[in-house]
Amino acid sequence: QAEVHLAYLNGVKVEYFSSTLSTWLAGYVNGEAPLAQRQPSSTANNKTTNGTVPDYSIRLENGQMRFDVGLDEFRLALQTGEAVDMLDSNGGTWKPARINGVVSSNPTQYGYIVEVADGDAPLSRMSARQLRRRFPVGDEVDVYFGDREGWASCIVVDPAT
């Protein structure tokens, strides 16, 4: 039996994107789908992953369960100091920013404090829906290549080079 490398362990705090509500909701990883129910891994950077990518169950903070949740439907909660892009509601463009704190223990409901890269004053109560992770060129990141290979450390490169 080959060793299985899960992307996330049970109990990890995450943000689940509800397509019905069109917003992020706080929750916790509550298990992965059995091997027989997993889908073959997709490709990343033209490299076919070796194995399968598990679907997860997410327990929302209100106690509701979401089953068969794919890796593209949830994310780790954003952390203070983390690089993000913030959706500018005026122009509809993404601006580089950093998480400068949280308003409460549930930032998906009450918002994040965000410092915009252009030097404006920090903005509070920014909706999680208006924020996405940013991976600057040169940063070290961990990339998940399926349950057989698991996580690998990689460096972000400019796709134009």
C-alpha positions as CSV (number, residue, x, y, z in Angstrom):
1,Q,0.0,0.0,0.0
2,A,1.5,3.3,-1.1
3,E,1.6,6.2,1.4
4,V,-1.2,8.6,1.0
5,H,-0.5,12.4,1.3
6,L,-3.6,14.4,2.0
7,A,-3.7,18.0,1.1
8,Y,-5.4,18.9,4.5
9,L,-5.8,17.2,7.8
10,N,-9.0,17.0,9.8
11,G,-9.7,20.0,11.9
12,V,-7.8,22.5,9.9
13,K,-9.7,25.9,9.8
14,V,-10.6,26.9,6.2
15,E,-12.8,29.2,4.2
16,Y,-15.4,27.4,2.0
17,F,-16.8,29.2,-1.0
18,S,-20.6,28.9,-1.2
19,S,-21.6,29.3,-4.8
20,T,-25.2,29.6,-3.6
21,L,-24.5,32.6,-1.3
22,S,-21.6,33.8,-3.5
23,T,-19.4,34.3,-0.4
24,W,-16.7,32.6,1.8
25,L,-17.9,30.8,4.9
26,A,-15.8,29.7,7.9
27,G,-15.4,26.0,8.5
28,Y,-13.2,23.1,9.3
29,V,-11.9,20.1,7.3
30,N,-14.0,17.2,8.5
31,G,-12.5,14.3,6.4
32,E,-11.7,13.3,2.9
33,A,-13.6,11.0,0.5
34,P,-12.7,7.3,0.4
35,L,-10.1,6.4,-2.2
36,A,-12.7,4.6,-4.4
37,Q,-14.6,7.9,-4.8
38,R,-11.6,10.2,-5.7
39,Q,-11.2,11.7,-9.1
40,P,-7.9,11.4,-11.1
41,S,-5.6,14.4,-10.5
42,S,-5.5,17.1,-13.1
43,T,-2.4,18.7,-14.6
44,A,-0.3,21.5,-13.2
45,N,2.3,23.3,-15.3
46,N,1.9,20.6,-18.0
47,K,2.9,17.9,-15.4
48,T,0.4,15.2,-14.9
49,T,0.1,14.5,-11.2
50,N,0.5,10.9,-10.1
51,G,-2.5,9.7,-8.1
52,T,-5.8,11.1,-7.2
53,V,-7.0,14.3,-5.6
54,P,-9.3,13.8,-2.7
55,D,-12.6,15.5,-2.2
56,Y,-13.3,16.7,1.3
57,S,-16.1,17.2,3.8
58,I,-16.3,20.7,5.4
59,R,-18.1,21.4,8.6
60,L,-19.2,25.0,8.6
61,E,-19.1,27.0,11.8
62,N,-22.9,26.9,12.0
63,G,-22.7,23.1,12.1
64,Q,-23.9,22.4,8.5
65,M,-21.9,19.9,6.5
66,R,-20.7,20.2,2.9
67,F,-19.7,17.0,1.2
68,D,-17.6,16.2,-1.9
69,V,-15.9,19.6,-1.7
70,G,-13.0,19.9,-4.2
71,L,-9.7,21.6,-3.5
72,D,-10.8,24.6,-5.7
73,E,-13.8,25.2,-3.4
74,F,-12.0,26.0,-0.1
75,R,-8.8,27.7,1.1
76,L,-6.9,28.1,4.3
77,A,-7.9,31.2,6.2
78,L,-5.9,34.3,5.2
79,Q,-3.2,35.2,7.7
80,T,-1.8,38.5,9.0
81,G,1.1,39.6,6.8
82,E,0.0,37.5,3.8
83,A,0.2,39.0,0.3
84,V,-3.2,39.3,-1.3
85,D,-4.9,41.0,-4.2
86,M,-7.9,43.2,-3.2
87,L,-10.7,43.9,-5.6
88,D,-11.2,47.6,-6.0
89,S,-14.9,48.1,-6.0
90,N,-14.6,51.4,-7.8
91,G,-12.7,50.2,-10.9
92,G,-13.2,46.5,-10.7
93,T,-9.4,45.9,-10.8
94,W,-7.2,43.8,-8.5
95,K,-4.7,45.8,-6.4
96,P,-1.8,44.3,-4.5
97,A,-2.2,44.4,-0.7
98,R,-1.4,42.6,2.6
99,I,-3.5,41.3,5.4
100,N,-2.9,43.6,8.3
101,G,-5.2,41.8,10.8
102,V,-8.7,40.5,11.4
103,V,-11.7,42.2,12.8
104,S,-12.8,39.1,14.7
105,S,-12.1,35.4,15.0
106,N,-14.5,35.0,12.0
107,P,-13.1,37.2,9.3
108,T,-15.3,35.6,6.6
109,Q,-18.3,37.2,8.4
110,Y,-16.8,40.4,9.8
111,G,-13.9,41.1,7.4
112,Y,-10.2,41.5,7.2
113,I,-8.0,44.6,7.8
114,V,-6.1,45.2,4.6
115,E,-3.1,47.4,3.8
116,V,-3.1,48.5,0.2
117,A,0.3,48.5,-1.5
118,D,-0.1,52.1,-2.8
119,G,0.2,53.4,0.8
120,D,-3.4,54.3,1.5
121,A,-4.6,53.9,5.1
122,P,-5.5,50.4,6.1
123,L,-9.0,49.3,5.2
124,S,-11.1,47.4,7.7
125,R,-13.9,45.0,7.2
126,M,-12.8,44.0,3.8
127,S,-15.0,41.1,2.7
128,A,-13.2,37.8,2.1
129,R,-14.9,37.7,-1.3
130,Q,-12.9,40.8,-2.3
131,L,-9.6,39.1,-1.4
132,R,-7.5,36.5,-3.1
133,R,-4.0,35.1,-2.4
134,R,-1.2,36.7,-4.3
135,F,2.0,34.8,-5.0
136,P,4.8,37.3,-5.9
137,V,7.6,36.1,-8.2
138,G,10.4,34.6,-6.2
139,D,8.2,33.5,-3.2
140,E,8.5,29.9,-2.0
141,V,5.2,28.1,-2.1
142,D,4.0,24.6,-1.5
143,V,2.2,22.9,-4.4
144,Y,0.0,19.8,-4.0
145,F,0.6,17.1,-6.7
146,G,-2.0,14.6,-5.6
147,D,-2.2,12.0,-2.9
148,R,0.8,9.9,-4.1
149,E,3.3,12.7,-4.4
150,G,1.9,15.1,-1.8
151,W,3.3,18.6,-1.3
152,A,6.4,19.9,-3.0
153,S,8.3,23.2,-2.3
154,C,8.4,25.4,-5.4
155,I,9.5,28.9,-6.4
156,V,7.0,31.2,-8.1
157,V,8.3,32.3,-11.5
158,D,7.2,34.9,-14.0
159,P,5.1,33.0,-16.6
160,A,6.4,35.4,-19.3
161,T,9.9,34.1,-18.9
